[in-house]
């Protein structure tokens, strides 16, 4: 009987450390969950990377987002486009028009990208227009209805004089209205990134639209988790303090949306190969 009691005591002593370890794991696990970055409760964010004139991928992604949102529990849904809607792809004008149409139905906010800035500056001087044309502006101007034959026959000065007639002031004012940054809970949405040495309120527009190395090479924590485009990655790049979602739609044929709800993250992508568009989803950002 005594031996049996010793066996029971020994088993109880052995189980206590296991129970304590399990309790500690649960404790720290719950704290970790509580400390994960999140968007405000009751909201759902679809954050779309650089579109660059790929209307085909954008149309497919809009459809995928609408279906996804309808299949989820009701929420205060927000859509954020991270800028660079124009240039390089074949239908920048179509992307702008589709965005405006979507905004009539949904809460869609658009950030300014460096290509929107170049686009607007191209109306100021012929030399800036020449620079713009070398970085995807040719495709943008053609998408507004100028034929390739006429484009090729025009001098830079003639083209400079013609584009205000081709692209209306109202269209340019709309593009000029794009925002610099958006904050949602623990997240900051910008086009390119931020200067890691400065607080959010002191950021310069030039950095928000153009920064690269100083931001990408930064390793430490930031005030918010920065979700950005501008720099192309093969897939979503999650680095703790930042998430890059520009998957190079104009070049790779892959357009990405990051879905944020509570502390959860999902990814929806539309991809094109040989003229066929595929929709894929990932449970968590990689």
Secondary structure by P-SEA (a helix, b strand, c coil): caaaaaaaaaaaaaaaaaaaaaaaaaaaaaaaaaacccccccbbbbbbcccccaaaaaaaaaaaaaaaaaaccccbbbbbbccccccccccaaaaaaaaaaaaaccbbbbbbcaaaaaaaaccccaaaaaaaaacaaaaaaaaacccaaaaaaccaaaaaacccccccaaaaaaaaacccccccccbbbbccccccccccccccccccccccccccccccccccbbbbcccccccccccccccccccccccccbbbbbbbcccbbbbbbbbbcccbbbbbbbcccc
